[in-house]
Amino acid sequence: MTTPAPNPPFVERRRCPRVAPTDLSFGVPIVREAEVLDLSVSGALVSMSAPISVGQRLQLRLLLGREPFQAWVEVRRVDHGTVTGRANRVRAGVTFTSLDENSQRTLERFLREKAPGVN
């Protein structure tokens, strides 16, 4: 029986020092299906079956016409049930907190086309 060779000494190969974080957390994005009930320049009313809380931040992605739109939103209010009466869904009023220039233009163009004469 042979004795295994000892492990070679540890050699640090990193070029930059690293530290262990203490308050770091991350999550895997969870995709939830939602129905946009109405839309304005400042936010939207959405219906979804997923539980949601006031203050929660979400990313909203959809097509406006044929143009992609995405924005970070904050949930401002939550009501149970929808206009169609499906009890297992919630309505959430959300405000846009961050959107890029392309999404801003897409939103403004979509609203102008859908409600001409409304500023």
C-alpha positions in Angstrom: 0.0 0.0 0.0 1.4 3.4 -1.0 0.9 6.6 0.9 -0.8 9.4 -1.0 1.4 12.3 -1.9 0.9 15.4 0.3 -1.1 18.3 -1.3 1.2 20.9 -2.8 1.3 24.1 -1.0 -1.4 26.7 -1.8 -0.3 29.3 -4.3 -2.3 32.5 -4.6 -2.9 33.2 -8.3 -5.3 36.1 -8.0 -4.0 39.5 -9.1 -6.4 41.5 -7.0 -7.3 41.0 -3.3 -10.7 39.6 -2.5 -12.8 39.9 0.6 -15.8 37.9 1.8 -19.0 40.1 1.7 -21.1 40.2 4.8 -24.4 41.6 3.5 -24.6 40.4 0.0 -27.6 38.6 -1.4 -28.9 38.0 -4.9 -31.9 36.3 -6.3 -32.8 34.5 -9.5 -35.3 36.6 -11.5 -38.8 35.2 -11.2 -41.0 35.7 -14.2 -44.7 36.3 -13.5 -47.4 36.8 -16.0 -49.3 40.0 -15.6 -52.1 41.7 -17.6 -51.7 45.5 -18.0 -55.2 47.0 -17.4 -54.3 50.6 -18.1 -51.2 52.6 -18.8 -50.1 56.2 -18.4 -46.9 58.2 -18.7 -46.2 57.8 -14.9 -47.3 54.2 -14.3 -49.8 51.3 -14.9 -52.5 49.2 -13.3 -51.6 45.5 -13.6 -53.5 42.3 -12.8 -51.6 39.2 -11.7 -52.0 36.0 -9.7 -48.7 36.3 -7.9 -48.7 37.7 -4.4 -47.3 41.2 -4.3 -46.7 43.9 -1.7 -46.7 47.7 -1.6 -43.2 49.0 -1.9 -42.0 46.0 -3.9 -39.9 46.8 -7.0 -40.4 44.9 -10.2 -39.3 45.0 -13.8 -42.1 45.3 -16.2 -41.5 44.2 -19.8 -44.0 44.2 -22.6 -44.6 45.1 -26.2 -46.4 48.4 -26.9 -47.6 47.9 -30.4 -44.7 46.1 -31.8 -42.0 47.9 -29.8 -40.3 46.5 -26.7 -40.8 48.4 -23.5 -39.3 47.8 -20.1 -39.2 49.8 -16.9 -38.5 49.3 -13.2 -41.7 50.0 -11.2 -42.6 50.3 -7.6 -45.9 48.9 -6.3 -48.0 51.8 -4.8 -51.2 49.9 -4.0 -52.7 46.4 -4.1 -56.3 45.5 -4.4 -57.7 41.9 -4.4 -59.7 40.7 -7.3 -59.9 42.2 -10.8 -62.4 44.0 -12.9 -63.3 40.7 -14.4 -64.0 39.3 -10.9 -61.4 36.6 -10.8 -60.8 36.2 -7.1 -57.4 34.7 -7.2 -55.8 37.7 -8.8 -54.7 41.1 -7.5 -54.6 44.5 -9.1 -51.5 46.5 -8.4 -51.0 50.2 -9.1 -47.4 50.7 -10.1 -45.3 53.8 -10.8 -42.3 53.9 -13.2 -39.1 54.5 -11.2 -36.6 54.0 -14.0 -36.9 53.6 -17.8 -34.4 54.1 -20.6 -34.8 56.7 -23.3 -36.0 54.2 -25.9 -38.7 52.9 -23.6 -39.7 56.5 -22.7 -40.1 57.3 -26.4 -42.0 54.1 -27.1 -44.4 54.8 -24.2 -45.0 58.4 -25.3 -45.6 57.4 -28.9 -47.9 54.5 -27.9 -50.0 56.8 -25.7 -50.2 59.5 -28.4 -51.5 57.0 -30.9 -54.0 55.4 -28.5 -55.3 58.7 -27.0 -54.7 61.5 -29.5 -55.2 65.0 -28.2 -54.6 63.9 -24.5 -51.4 65.3 -23.0 
